[in-house]
Amino acid sequence: MPEQPQPDTVAAAQRTPETPQPYAELGVADDEYARIRSILGRRPTAAELAIYSVMWSEHCSYKSSKVHLRQFGEKAPHSDALLVGMGENAGVVDVGDGRAVTFKIESHNHPSYVEPHQGAATGVGGIVRDILTMGARPVAVMDALRFGPLEADDTRRVLPGVVSGISFYGNCLGLPNIGGELGFDAGYARNPLVNALCVGVMGHEDIQLAQAPGPGNKVVLFGATTGPDGIGGASVLASANFDDESHAKRPSVQVGDPFLEKLLVECSLELFRDRLVVGIQDLGAAGVSCATTELAAGGTGGMRIELDRVPLRDSTLTPEEILMSESQERMMAVVEPGSLDAFMDTCAKWNIQASVIGEVTDVTSEEAERGGRLVMTWNGETVVDLPPRTASDEGPVYERPYARPAEQDALQADTPGTLARPDDDEELRAQLLDVLAAPGVCAPSWVTEQYDSYVRGDTVLSAPHDAGMVRVGDDGDRGIALATDGNGRYARLDPYTGTQAAFAEAYRNVAASGARPLAVTNCLNFGSPEDPGVMWQFAESTRGLADACQKLGTPVTGGNVSFYNQTGDAAINPTPVIGVLGVIDDVHSRPTSAFPRNGEGSRIMLLGSTTEELGGSVWAEVVHSHLGGLPPQVDLDAEAALARLLAAAVDDQLLTTVHDLSDGGLAVALAESALRGGVGCSVHLDDDPFTALFSESGARAIVVAGPEEDGDAFARLCRKHHVPAAEIGVVGGGSMTVTHPDGGFSIGLKTLGTAYGSTLPGVLGDE
């Protein structure tokens, strides 16, 4: 076995101040390196440089986004339901009956391009551990996915691998996948977006925090051993512009073991139940570097770590590689000495390896102001000695220059008003089928059927319905609903309005399930922050979301920023993905998006106001390959009124069907409800049928009430909540029939189903 090189110690760093260091290769800028030297009063050791490089990376420190993200706190509406807000691993929301829910969405975009299966799988594993770290039992996952053109060779490489990774990890964990999104656009070629959400349930008393209190308490690393997989992942992959060789960078992608994670989940929950933990942190991006610095910075003292006590599966790893490794399925706990034996016994019971690697130390009052001292040794020699808050909380903050792109005015001036409209009903019918068959609109069942949506037995709604819904306990009927939404076309045309539209759609989807929206998480996917045009998009997007959340009283509880989503100079369309969580008192009262099979003759009502709004629409994209104009305007008052109306109607059990209108407008909503229910409909449109069918105006939904008396009661509710409502047709028959004053057309359910259901299997295969 070759002899390992001697570690770079603190003493050596003091003796050799001018030793060259590869900081630039680790993503550290010249001024950042100079600041590290100033903090330490010397050059950093190799291990210290590793810590700062990953902790100050864009992925971990939010150094380019922090100045804009602050407004989520500054504009946060008061919420009695919010128990833990931004700053921890995930937000926590009170859902009543002494229960709380924690939820968060994060990206694993770049790893999923390099190695689709493992990149997506470990994205699920990481977000599950974030939820577990808060003290909650993970109960469901969702995903929001974006790929390049469906027919592209690289999409056929990436998409099946991503889906198999998500399904493999989630199914093995026994977590239902209850929904999400699937989109396609040329801008995502070689830049797929893989955003994973997890939600967990706990009692109020079960909340855990990332902190290391109490000098003398032990620091325990438990779970998987540490290997070379994922080294540099946070600082390299998350700041990479991809090219044709990028998928060869597999060593930077973590490898997941969901069966070990399942044991880790059960072991951790038992440790929490028995109150054997006083501080906890998962090891995800930045690994041991992140866990130690954040625990130490959040505690009352310092921390001393013996890196040579970290269990390894590769004995040749150096201290800096141990610190940067992103090996999966690992947790770090702070344990009181009197609880250590019980802690170890519980780990042994679950066959989880656990090792004491250090302890919390006492500090002077001056040191305490900076989170104490984080000291790490290797074979008895000190290789790290730094104030942990300088790594975890006091990283660089950039006010990147931003400017409205020069082409933005021309883009908005290129309105869809000049595009040719269908000449007759036959062409209108054909375009409806084209829109219904479009990737991103068509049935996502090729993807969703690979997921287990009903494992655990608590799923109430899942794909393809507007929101996912699960019960929050075995002893009642209360449930939570979740939806994610994002629209890169809208955000490209106007990032402020486009982001509000994404939030409004997720809010509306949750309301369509009968739940009351409570809180928000987000995953903000953008190009390079070094591009002033991208930073303008980001600034406008965050401002739009903060304003909308303030207006509707739904605080942002946390989330993720993913920059550098671009190939060369070509950035993706700005794609803020917004997740909304709501609560419903009785899951049995929830409607679905399907027309009732036994509801022959039931009245279909269209809620909300429709105007001609086709900028960024699916119709413009599919029929004319056009992107221009302005996105549909967002009326937050109307969204709130619609949500209140739907919640009241569901409470009174007046509705059997609710389906929001979004991509593809009324045309797609009617077709989806008909296909999901296996029953047709007949509708009459008094106005221009083209606008009525394809406009994507917001704050709209179609509903079906129960018996005639329910319909009358619902109409009274609409007037009470000031929501426009028009009866447009009835449920029944074997086709979707549309009439208007000048004619009409009909499409059989079989034809609708072929258009809607054959697109993905036709390209990806029938399996």
N, C-alpha and C positions, 0 to 999 in steps of 0.2 A: 504494500500500500504506500503510495507516495506521501512524503511528509507534508503536513499542512503548513502553509506559510504562517509566520508569526502575526498575531493580530496587531492592528494599529491602536495603540493604547493612548490614553490621555497624556501620560508622561511623555510618550514619543511625540505626540502632537505639540507639546510645549517645547520639546528640544529641537524640533524640525519645522519651524513655522513656515518655511518657504517650499515645502514639499508640494509638487504639483498634484492637483486632485481633479478627477474627471467629473466635475460638477455639471458641466454643460450637457454631457451625455445622459445625466440623470434628470434633465429638465430644469435645472436650477440656473437662473439668470445671473449675470455678473453682479448686479446690485444686490440680489438676494444672497449670493455667496458672501459678499462683503458684509451684509447685515448679520449673517450667521457668525462670522468671525467676530463681529462687534459684540454680539450677545455673549459669546463664550470667552472673549478676551484672548483668543488664540485661534488657530485653524481647527476645524472639526476633525475628529477621527473619522475613519471610513464608516464606522457604525453610526456616528452622529450625523454624518452627511446623508447616510441612507434614511435615517429618521426624518430629517428636515426635507429631503427631496420628495418623499411620499406624502408627508403631512402637509407640505406647502404646495403640492400639486393641485391643479385645477379641480380634479375629482374630489379631493379631500378638503381643501381649504376654501373653495368658492371665491378665490381671490379676485376674479373678474366680475363676479355676479353679486358679491355681498352688498355692495352699495345700493343695488336695486332691490335685492331681496328684503332689505330692512323695512321696506314699506308694508310688507305683509304683517309685520308687528306694529308699525306705526299707525296703520289704518285698520288694524284688527277690530272687528266689532265685538262688543261685549257678548259673551256667551256663558250662560250658567252651566252649559253642558261640558265645556272644555275643562278637563282635569290636568292635562299635560300638553303644553304647546310646543312650539319650535325649539330646537336645541337639544332634545333627546333623540334617541334612535327612531322614535315614532311618536306621533301625537296620541293622546288618550281622550276619549269622549264618553261622558255619562249617558247611558241609554235607558236608565230607569231600573227599578227593582234591585238596586244595589249592584248592578252590573255595569261594566265599562267595556268599551271596544277600542282597540288600537289598530290603526291602518296606515299604510304608506305604499308609495309606488317609487320604484327606482329603475334606472337603465342598466342594461348590459349590452349596449349597442356594438361597441368595437370588438369585444371578445366574441360576440355572436357572428361577426363577419369572418373573423380569423378561423374559428373552429365552431361552426354553428351548433352542433349538438351540445358540447360541453359548455360553450359560452352561454347558451340559453338555460341549460340545466343549472349551472352554478348561479345564474341570475335569480332563479327561483329559490335555490338554497339560501342565498344571501339575504333576500328580503324576508324569508321565513324566520331566519335567525334574528333579524332586526325586531320582528314582532315578538318572538320568544324572549328576547332580552328585556322587554318591558314587563315581563311577568305573565304574559298572556298565553293561552293555548291557541296556536294558529288553527283557524277553522275553514278557511277558503282562500283561493288564489284567483287572480284574473291576469290577463295579459293584453297589452296594446301593441300591435305589430304593424310595421310598415316595411315594404319591400319594393324593389325596382319593378320594371314591367314584368308582368306575369310570364310572358313568353321568353324572357331573356335567359340565356344559359346560366348566368350566375344566380338568378332568382331560383332556378330549378336546383341549384346546389345548396343555396342558403336556406330557403323556406322549409323544405322537408326536414333538414337537420335541426332547425330552430324548433319546429313543432314537435319533433321526436324528443328533443331535450326537455322541453317544457312538460310534455306528457309523461315521459319516463320519470323525471324527478318528482313531479307532483303526484302522479299515480302511486309511485312507490311509497311516498310519505303518507298516503291516504288522505290527501286534501282535495276536495272537490274544486274543479275549475268552473266558476259560475258565470263567466262572460268576459267581454273585452271588445277588441276591435281588430279589424284586418283591413289594411289599405295598401294601394300600389301606386307608384308614381316614378317617373324616370329619375327624379332627383334622389331617390333612395337606392339607386343602383350602386352597389359596393358600399353603401351606407345604410344598412337596415337598421330600423329602430326596434329594439326588443325591450319593452318596458313591462316590468312585472310588479303586480300589486299583491299584498297579503293582508288579511284581516284576522285579528285574534280577539278572544273574549276572556275577561277576567273579572274578579271582584274588585271593588274599589280598594280594598285592603291589600291587594296582591301586587300593586304597582312596584316595579323595580327601577332603579336608576343607575346610571353609569358613574360611580363614584368609589373612592377608596378611602373610607374614613378609618380612624383608629390606629395609632402607632402600635405595632406588634401584630396586627392582623396579617394573615398569610395570603399570598397571591398564588392562586392555583390555576394552572392551564389544564383544561380537560377537553377530551374529544379526540380528534385525529392527530396523528403525528405530523411533524412539519417536514415538508419536502421542498424541492426546487420549483414546483409548479406555481405559476402566477407571479414569479419574482419580477418586480417592476411593472405589474399590471396596471396599477393606479396611475403611475407617473408616465408610463410609456404608451399603453394602448389608449388611454382616455385622452391623450393629447396628440394622437396620430392622424395624419392625413393619409388615407389609404390609396394604394396603387395596385397594379396587377400582381405584385409579389406578396401582398400583405397576408394572404391566407397561408403563407409558409411560416408565419411567426407563431407557430403553435406552442412553443415552450412558454410563452407569456400568458397562456390561458390556463385557468385552474381546472382541475379534474374533480368531479363531485361523486359522492357516495351517499345516495339518499337513504339507504338502509342504516348506515351509521348515523345519519342526521335524525332519523326517526327515533333511534335509541337516545340520542342526545336530547331531543325534545322531551321525551318522557322522563329522562333522568333529571333534566333541568327543572321541569315542573314539580317533581317530587322534592328536589332541593328547595325550591321556593315555598312549597306547601309546608315543609318542616322548618322554615325560617333558618336555614343553614347558610344563607348568603346575605352579606350586607352591601355588596356592590357587584355589578355584573356588566360585562361587555362582550359582544361577539367579535370574532376575528374575521373581518371581511377585507375590504380594500385596506391596504397598508398593514394588515396582519398584526404581529406583535407590536410594531411601532405605534399603531393607532390605539390598540387596547391599553397599553401601558401609559402612554401619554395622556389619553382622555380620562382614564381612571384616576391617575395621579392628579391631574389638573382639577378634577371634580371632587377631590377629597379634602381632608383636613391636614394631610401631611405630605411627605415625599414617598418615594418607593425605591427599593433596592432589588434588583433582578439579577439572578445568576443565569446567564444565557446558556451555559454549558449544561444546565439542568432541563432545558427544553427537549422533550423527546423528539428524536429525529428519525426519519426513514432514509436519510442520506447523510452518512457520518462526515462527509467532506464539506458540508455547508459551513461557510464562514459566519462570524457574528452578523455582518451586514446582510448576508443572504437570509439568515434566520429572521432578521428584523423586517425584511422586505417580502418574504414569502407570503403568498395569499392562499396557502393550502386551506381547503374548505373544512367544514364540520368541526370548528374549534371555538371554544368559549374561554373566557378568563373571569374568574370569580375572586372576590375578596371575602375571606372567611375568618371569623374569630377563632383563636386557638382552641377554645373549649368546644367548638363545633367541628373541628377538623376531622376527627376520627369518624364522626357520623357522616360528614361530607364524603370522605373516602369510601366508606362502606356503601353508601348509596351509589356512587359511581361504579364500584365493583359489582353491585347487584345488577346494574344495567350493562355490564361489560364495557364500560367507558374508562379509557386510560386517563389518569389524573396525576399531576405532578406539582408539588410545591416548588415554585421557581423563584420565590422572593417574599418580601414582606413590606408592609407599610412602615415608614420611618417617621420619627419626630423631626421637626424642623424649627428653626428660629422664626420669630415673627416676621423678619424681613424676607426670609425665604418663602414663608407661607403666602405672601402677597403674590408670588409668581407660581404658586402651585407646588412649593417645596423644591426638592431636588430629585431628579430621576437619575439614579446611578445604576449602571449595568456592568457586570464583570464577566470575564471569560477566563476560565482556569485561574481565578484569583487575581487577575489584572483588570483594572478599570478601563473599559472601552467606551463608556458613555457617562457623562456627567453634565446634565443640562437642566434648566428650569422647564418643566413640562408644558406650562401654558404657552411658552414661546413657540412650541411646536403645534399644540392643539388649537389654541385660541388667538394667538397673536401673530399669525402669518401675514404675509403681504396682502395689502388691499389696494387694488388698482381701480382708478377711475378712468377706464378705457375711453378714448375719444369715440364719439358716435355721431353719425350724421345721416340724415335721410338720404337714401340712395338716389343718385341722379335720375335713374330710370323709373322711379316710383310714380312720378306724375304721368309719364307716358303710359305706364301700365294701367293706371286707374282711368286714364282717358280712353283706353281701348275697351269700350263697354260692349257687352253682348247685344246691345240694341241693334247693331248692324248685322247680326247673324241671321241667316235665312231661317224662317219658321216653317213648320210643315204646311204644305199647300192644301191638304185635305185630310179627312179622317183616316184614310188608309195609311198615309205617311205618319200621322200622329200615332196611330196604333203601332207602326213599325218602330218608331223612335222610342215609344214606351218599352217595347221589348228589348231594344238595344241598351237602354239605360238599366233595365232590370238585370241584364246579363253582364253588365260591366264588372270587371274585377274591383273589389272594394264595395260594391253594392250587392252583388250576387250572393247566394247562400254560402256561408262560411263553414258548412257542415263537414267538408273535407278536412278542415282543421279541428273543429270542435268535437267531432265524433272520436277523435283520438284521445280526448280527455275524459276522465271519469268525473262527471258532474254531480253525482249523487252519493258518492261514498260518504260515510259518517251518518247519513240518514237525516241530515238537518236542512238539506237544500229544498227551497220552496220554489224558486225560479232560477233558471240559468239560460244560457244561449239557446235560442236566438232572441229571447225576449229583451225588452228595453233595459232592464236592470237585473242583476243577480240578487237573490234574496236567500238568507239563511235564518233559521231560528237561533236565538242566543242562549237557550237553555232547555233542559228537558222538562222543566216544571211550569211552563207557561206558554203563551202564544206570541210573545213579543219577538220581533225579528228586525234585522237590519237589511237595508238594500244598498247596493253599490253599483255605480256606473262610471265608465271612463269614456272620454270623448276628446277628439282633437281633429282639426281640419287645417292642414298645411296650405291648401289653396286659399282659404279665407285669410289666414294669417299672412300669407305672402302679399295679398292685396292691401290689407290694413291690419298690422299686427295687434293694435289696440282692440279694434272691434272684433277681429278674428279670434283672439283669445277669449274675449267675453262671450263670443258665440259658442266656443267649445265648452266653457263653463256652463253657459245657459243650457246647452243640450244635455250635459251630464246631469245638471240640476233637474231638468225636465224629465229625463229618463227615470230618475229616482222617484219623482213625483208621480210619474205614470204607473208606478208599481203600487201607489197608495201610501208611500212613506213620506215623512217630513224631512227634507234635507237639513243636515246639521253642520257638516264640516267638510273641508276640502283638503286634498293632497294633490301634488302636481309633479310632473316630470317634464322639464323644459328642455327640448331638444333643438339645438341651434348649430350653426356653423362656427367658424373661428372667431373668438372674441377679439382677435387682433385686427379684424376687418371692421372699420367704423360703421359700415352698412349693416352688418350682422348685429353689432352692439346696439344700433338704433332699433332694430327689430326686437331685440331682447328687452331694451328699456321700455319700449311701447307695450310689449306683451305683459311684462310684470306690472306695469302701471295699470293696464286694463284689467288684469285679474284682481289686483288689490282693490281697485275701485268697485268692481262687481261684487266681490266678497263682502266689502264694507256695506254696500247697498242692500244686499240680501241677507246680511247677518250670519254668514257662514265663514268662520275663521279658517285660515290656512294653518294646518297643524304640522306641516313638514313636507318634504319632498326631495327633489333631486334636480341638479342641473347637468346636462350633458352637452359640452361644447365640442368643437372640432369635428362635427359631423359633415364632412365634405371630402371630395376627391380633388386634389390640387386646389384650384381657386374656386371650384364650383360647390357652393354650399347647398344643403338641402333646403327646401322650403321650411321656414320656421314652424316647428311643430310642438307647441305646448300641449301636452296631454293632461287633462284635468280629471281627477277622480273625486266624486262626491259620495258621501255616506249619509244615509237617512235612516230613520227608525219608524217602524210600524207597530202599533199596539197588538194587532191580531193578524197573523199571517194568513189565516183562513179567509180573510175578507179581500185579499189582494186580487185584482183583475189580471188578465194576461193580455198579450198583444194579438191573440188569435180571435177571429170571429167565432161566436159560439155555434158549434155544429147543430145544436138543437134549438137555435134561435131564429128559425125561419120567420121572416117578416119583421124582425127587430129593427128598430130605427137606428141608422148611422148618423151621427152628428159630427160636424166639423167645428172645432173650437178655435177661436182666435181669428185674426184678420190676415187676409192674403192680399199682397200687392205684388207687382212685377219686380221680383228680385232674383236675378239670374247670374250676377257676378260671382265667379268661383263655383258655379253650380255644376252638378254632375252632367246635366243636359249639355251645357256649353262644352264641357271637357269631352264627353263621349261622342257627341254628334259632330262637333266642330274642332276638337283639339284646341280649344280656346281657353285662355286664362287672362282675364282682364276685367276692368271696372271696379266696383266696390262690392264687398260682401253684403249679405243681408244685414240691415240695421238691427241692433239689439235693444229691445224694450224691456228693461229689468223689472219695471213695475208690472208689465203684462205677464212676465214669467212668474213673478211672485203671486199674482192673482190666480193664474192658472194652477199653480201648485197648491194654493189654499183650497181652490175649488175641488181639485181631484182628491185631496186628502179628506175633505168633508164628505164628498160623494162616496168614497170608499168606506169611510167610517159608517155611513148610513146604508152600505151594501146596495147601492143603486146601480153600479156599473159591472158589466161582465167583461168588457173589452176596453182597453186604453192603449193607444199606440201613438207615440209622438211623431211629428213630421220633421224630417231633417234632410239628409242626402236623398235627392230624387223627388222630394216633395210629396204631394198627395198621391201621385201615381204609384210610387214605390210603397208607400204606407198601405194603400188599399190592397195592392197585390200581395204584400207580405202577410197581412191579416187574413186574407182569403186563403192563401196557401197553408198558413199555420193552423187554420181551423178546418181546412178541407171543405170549405163551403164558399160559394160565390157571393157576389153582391151586385146590386143595381144602383147606380148613382146618377143623379142629374145635376149638371153644372149650368147655372144661369148665366155666368159670365164667360169671358173668353176661355175656352177649354184648355188651350195651350198653357196660359198663365196659371190657371187653376190647378193643372196637373203637375207642372214642373217648377213653379216658383218655390224657393226655399226660405220663405219668410219664417221667422222664429215664433216662439210662444204659441205653437199650434199643436193640436192633437185630434185624432178621431176617436170617438167613443161609441160604445153600444150600451144602451141602458137595458134593464131587465123588462118586466111587464110594462104595459102602457102607463100604469100609475107611477112606476119608478121613473119612466121617461118624463112625466109631468113634474114630478118632484125634482128631478135633475134640472129641468128647464128653469124652475124657480131658483135653484141654487146658482145657476149661471147668472141670472139677473142680480141676485144678491151679491155675487162676487164681481160683477161688472165684466164678465168674460163673454165676448161675442160668441153666439152659438147658432148654427144653421143646420137644419135637417137636410141631408143631401141624398139619402137613399135608404135602402133596406138590405138586410142580410138574406141570402137565399140563392138557390140555383147552382148550376155547375160552371158558371163563367163569371168573369168580371165585365159587366156591361156599363158603358159610359154613354150618356146621352147629353145633348145640349140643344139649344133652340134651332140650330142649323143641321142637326144630324146626330151621329154617334157611331160607336163601334163596340164590338164584343170580342173577348179573348177567353177561350176555354181554359179551365184550370190546368189541364194537361199541357197546353201550350205555354201557359205562364210558368208551370213547374219546370218544363224543359229549359226555358230561357234562364230561369233563376238558378236552377240546380246543376246545370251541366258545365259551367265555365271552368271551375277549378278541376273537377275530375278530367275534363277534356284535355287539360294541359299537364296536370300532375299525375294522372292515372286514377284508376278506380279504387285503389286499395285504401 
